[in-house]
Amino acid sequence: MEKEITQEKSAPQAIDQKSRDGVLLEVNDLHVWFELRRFGFGHAGYVRAVDGVNFDLKDGQTIAIVGESGCGKTSLMRTILRLNHPTKGEVIFDGKVINNLKPSELKDYRSLLGYVQQDPYGALPPFMTVRNILEEPLRVNGIKDKTELFNRVKKSLEEVKMSPAEEFMPKFPHQLSGGQQQRVVIARAMIMNPRMLIADEPVSMLDASVRVEILKLLRNLQESHNLGVIYITHDLSTVRYFSEKIFVMYAGQLIERGNVSQVLNNTKHPYTFALLEATSDPDAKNALVQKEIPPGEPPSLVKPPAGCRFHPRCPHMIEGLCNVEEPPDYEPEPGHFVACWLLK
């Protein structure tokens, strides 16, 4: 497998969009493996950060990719942005395979994407004003007219509820609150009028009082611009109010996926149960309730365990099956897929 996967290359090709039922993004059998080197010399294996992921995103749809730290969410996101190169499989955007885009094509592709980072202060250059930060992507994409630059920056700030815009333009990031910084990050992500937005833990660094406002803002932008949105998070408590579909990721693979109501109200995979148990509960009556959270840590992605990758931590592991053979996708209800032998 390792030899095969290192030789896999996909040439850019056109896909018939008419047959795709409004699909904006398609990820097909995606693998992202990072080679390890021993003291800088010699091959020492691979980190299988993403290992056979499949999903679709339609125009105007929001999906959530959920999982604990180290499950491969960020590597998947970086590959869709083409910051990582796919080792195997395809990423198709608007009918075109983006695996091997030329630099000029890659620039055009990225102008159609918006990216909201997790840490707003770290994402904003401290030596640039808000106006310069928002003008930069416009200038990079060939917009030079000063009036147009000013008008687009003003419009973008007003869209993220930073009014009057003229008061925020000359400020530096350290002069803004955390919520205001994240609004600037969102404004920068939206300023090129993208078709898809990737939000990587966009509220995890913010105060609880600000999180709802930012999520509402993202939802309003998604609806007004008909954006496809990929929402990456480890917190299932926010997913219910922001996404149409949930994809649960563990050790580089999607193990449960479906509509929000299906995954949260009819949970099937033991790992998804564990994530729900770990979700904070606002009801003080439940504060002392003992929760059944599986022990241990996620497996090494250099040498993942045989069979189901969750089996070393699973309280329902079936000896001779879960630890031997990788489970297929079962469909307990239409559109709800679960990779677990318990559904056999």
VENUR-V969665 format. One record per residue. N is the residue number from 1. RES is the residue in one small letter. PHI is phi in whole degrees, 0 to 359 (* if undefined). OMEGA is omega in whole degrees, -180 to 180 (999 if undefined). D_CENTER is the distance of its C-alpha to the mean C-alpha in whole Angstrom. Layout:
N/RES/PHI/OMEGA/D_CENTER + N/RES/PHI/OMEGA/D_CENTER
//
This chain:
1/m/*/-178/26 + 2/e/297/180/26 + 3/k/297/-180/28 + 4/e/296/-173/27 + 5/i/288/179/23 + 6/t/285/-178/24 + 7/q/263/-175/27 + 8/e/287/175/24 + 9/k/221/-180/24 + 10/s/248/178/23 + 11/a/274/178/24 + 12/p/300/179/23 + 13/q/207/-180/25 + 14/a/278/177/25 + 15/i/241/180/24 + 16/d/291/-176/26 + 17/q/290/-177/23 + 18/k/296/-177/26 + 19/s/269/-169/26 + 20/r/255/173/22 + 21/d/54/176/22 + 22/g/76/179/20 + 23/v/288/178/17 + 24/l/272/-178/15 + 25/l/230/176/13 + 26/e/228/177/14 + 27/v/247/-174/12 + 28/n/243/174/16 + 29/d/46/-173/17 + 30/l/281/173/14 + 31/h/238/174/15 + 32/v/230/-179/15 + 33/w/246/178/18 + 34/f/252/-178/19 + 35/e/286/174/23 + 36/l/261/178/24 + 37/r/243/-180/28 + 38/r/273/-178/31 + 39/f/53/179/32 + 40/g/86/-178/31 + 41/f/228/173/33 + 42/g/83/-179/32 + 43/h/286/-179/30 + 44/a/231/178/29 + 45/g/108/-178/26 + 46/y/227/167/22 + 47/v/265/-175/19 + 48/r/270/-173/17 + 49/a/294/176/14 + 50/v/230/-168/12 + 51/d/221/176/15 + 52/g/93/-177/16 + 53/v/260/177/13 + 54/n/227/170/13 + 55/f/192/177/12 + 56/d/239/172/13 + 57/l/228/-179/12 + 58/k/265/174/15 + 59/d/305/177/16 + 60/g/75/-178/16 + 61/q/257/175/13 + 62/t/243/176/11 + 63/i/240/178/9 + 64/a/245/173/7 + 65/i/254/-168/6 + 66/v/242/175/8 + 67/g/170/-179/10 + 68/e/284/-179/13 + 69/s/303/178/12 + 70/g/90/-177/13 + 71/c/276/178/12 + 72/g/112/-177/10 + 73/k/301/-176/6 + 74/t/291/177/6 + 75/s/297/177/9 + 76/l/297/-180/7 + 77/m/298/-179/5 + 78/r/295/178/8 + 79/t/286/176/10 + 80/i/297/176/9 + 81/l/284/-176/10 + 82/r/63/168/13 + 83/l/276/168/13 + 84/n/252/176/14 + 85/h/264/178/16 + 86/p/299/175/16 + 87/t/278/177/18 + 88/k/206/179/19 + 89/g/93/-174/18 + 90/e/226/166/17 + 91/v/243/-176/14 + 92/i/244/179/16 + 93/f/240/179/15 + 94/d/52/175/18 + 95/g/87/-179/20 + 96/k/232/177/20 + 97/v/290/-174/19 + 98/i/256/-176/17 + 99/n/305/-172/18 + 100/n/235/179/21 + 101/l/293/173/21 + 102/k/289/-178/24 + 103/p/307/180/23 + 104/s/292/178/25 + 105/e/290/179/22 + 106/l/295/177/19 + 107/k/298/178/20 + 108/d/295/180/21 + 109/y/297/-177/17 + 110/r/291/176/15 + 111/s/291/179/18 + 112/l/267/-178/16 + 113/l/244/171/13 + 114/g/244/-176/12 + 115/y/230/178/10 + 116/v/253/-176/10 + 117/q/280/-178/10 + 118/q/288/-176/11 + 119/d/256/-175/15 + 120/p/296/-178/16 + 121/y/292/178/20 + 122/g/288/-178/19 + 123/a/274/-176/17 + 124/l/254/178/20 + 125/p/298/-175/23 + 126/p/291/-177/26 + 127/f/264/-179/28 + 128/m/245/175/27 + 129/t/284/178/28 + 130/v/302/180/26 + 131/r/298/-179/27 + 132/n/294/179/27 + 133/i/299/-178/23 + 134/l/281/178/23 + 135/e/285/-173/26 + 136/e/303/179/24 + 137/p/298/177/22 + 138/l/292/180/24 + 139/r/294/179/27 + 140/v/299/-179/25 + 141/n/264/168/25 + 142/g/92/179/28 + 143/i/268/-173/29 + 144/k/241/-177/32 + 145/d/298/-174/34 + 146/k/296/180/34 + 147/t/295/179/35 + 148/e/295/178/32 + 149/l/300/-179/30 + 150/f/298/-177/31 + 151/n/295/-179/31 + 152/r/288/176/27 + 153/v/295/180/26 + 154/k/299/-180/28 + 155/k/297/-179/27 + 156/s/294/178/23 + 157/l/294/179/24 + 158/e/294/179/26 + 159/e/295/180/23 + 160/v/262/173/21 + 161/k/66/174/24 + 162/m/247/-177/26 + 163/s/233/-5/29 + 164/p/289/-175/32 + 165/a/300/-177/30 + 166/e/298/180/33 + 167/e/284/-178/33 + 168/f/270/-175/29 + 169/m/304/-177/29 + 170/p/277/-176/32 + 171/k/278/174/30 + 172/f/263/-176/28 + 173/p/307/-177/25 + 174/h/291/178/27 + 175/q/271/-178/29 + 176/l/249/173/26 + 177/s/286/179/25 + 178/g/300/178/21 + 179/g/295/178/21 + 180/q/294/177/22 + 181/q/300/-180/20 + 182/q/292/176/17 + 183/r/295/176/19 + 184/v/295/177/20 + 185/v/300/179/16 + 186/i/293/178/15 + 187/a/299/178/19 + 188/r/295/179/18 + 189/a/295/-175/15 + 190/m/265/-167/17 + 191/i/291/177/20 + 192/m/267/-178/20 + 193/n/53/-176/19 + 194/p/289/175/16 + 195/r/261/-179/15 + 196/m/220/-180/11 + 197/l/238/175/9 + 198/i/249/-179/6 + 199/a/248/-175/6 + 200/d/262/-178/6 + 201/e/49/-169/8 + 202/p/290/-178/10 + 203/v/238/-174/13 + 204/s/292/-179/14 + 205/m/263/-174/16 + 206/l/253/174/18 + 207/d/297/-178/21 + 208/a/302/-178/21 + 209/s/292/-177/23 + 210/v/265/-173/21 + 211/r/301/-178/18 + 212/v/297/179/19 + 213/e/299/-178/20 + 214/i/292/179/17 + 215/l/295/176/15 + 216/k/297/178/18 + 217/l/299/179/18 + 218/l/298/178/14 + 219/r/296/178/16 + 220/n/297/178/19 + 221/l/294/179/17 + 222/q/299/-178/15 + 223/e/286/-177/19 + 224/s/288/-179/21 + 225/h/255/-178/19 + 226/n/53/-177/18 + 227/l/277/162/14 + 228/g/276/-175/12 + 229/v/234/170/9 + 230/i/252/-177/5 + 231/y/254/-177/5 + 232/i/259/-176/4 + 233/t/201/170/7 + 234/h/249/-173/10 + 235/d/254/-179/13 + 236/l/288/-177/14 + 237/s/293/-180/16 + 238/t/268/-174/14 + 239/v/294/-176/12 + 240/r/303/-175/16 + 241/y/260/-173/17 + 242/f/232/-170/13 + 243/s/235/173/12 + 244/e/269/-178/14 + 245/k/230/177/13 + 246/i/236/172/11 + 247/f/242/-179/10 + 248/v/268/-175/11 + 249/m/246/177/11 + 250/y/215/176/14 + 251/a/52/174/15 + 252/g/86/-178/13 + 253/q/231/173/13 + 254/l/273/-174/13 + 255/i/251/174/16 + 256/e/209/-179/15 + 257/r/209/179/14 + 258/g/167/176/16 + 259/n/295/-177/17 + 260/v/306/-178/16 + 261/s/296/-180/20 + 262/q/294/-174/20 + 263/v/288/-176/18 + 264/l/274/-178/19 + 265/n/260/-180/22 + 266/n/225/-175/23 + 267/t/297/-177/21 + 268/k/241/-175/22 + 269/h/275/180/21 + 270/p/303/180/22 + 271/y/291/177/19 + 272/t/295/173/17 + 273/f/303/-179/21 + 274/a/297/178/20 + 275/l/296/179/17 + 276/l/294/179/19 + 277/e/295/-178/22 + 278/a/279/-180/20 + 279/t/289/-179/19 + 280/s/296/-178/21 + 281/d/247/-179/24 + 282/p/290/-178/26 + 283/d/279/-177/29 + 284/a/297/-179/31 + 285/k/296/-177/33 + 286/n/265/-175/31 + 287/a/296/-176/30 + 288/l/261/180/33 + 289/v/287/179/32 + 290/q/288/-179/31 + 291/k/257/-180/28 + 292/e/270/179/27 + 293/i/252/-177/24 + 294/p/302/179/24 + 295/p/284/174/26 + 296/g/88/-177/25 + 297/e/240/174/22 + 298/p/303/-176/19 + 299/p/289/173/21 + 300/s/294/178/21 + 301/l/274/173/19 + 302/v/279/176/22 + 303/k/228/-179/24 + 304/p/295/-178/22 + 305/p/294/177/25 + 306/a/292/179/26 + 307/g/71/177/26 + 308/c/291/-175/23 + 309/r/287/178/21 + 310/f/268/-171/21 + 311/h/300/179/25 + 312/p/296/-178/26 + 313/r/249/-171/25 + 314/c/277/178/25 + 315/p/287/-177/28 + 316/h/245/-175/29 + 317/m/300/179/29 + 318/i/262/-178/32 + 319/e/298/179/34 + 320/g/86/178/34 + 321/l/233/-178/31 + 322/c/298/-177/28 + 323/n/266/-179/29 + 324/v/238/-172/30 + 325/e/239/179/28 + 326/e/289/-176/25 + 327/p/287/173/24 + 328/p/281/175/24 + 329/d/276/173/21 + 330/y/264/-178/24 + 331/e/236/-178/24 + 332/p/295/174/25 + 333/e/209/-175/25 + 334/p/305/178/24 + 335/g/85/-179/20 + 336/h/248/-175/20 + 337/f/243/-177/19 + 338/v/222/177/20 + 339/a/265/-176/20 + 340/c/205/180/23 + 341/w/291/179/27 + 342/l/296/-180/28 + 343/l/267/-178/27 + 344/k/298/999/30
//
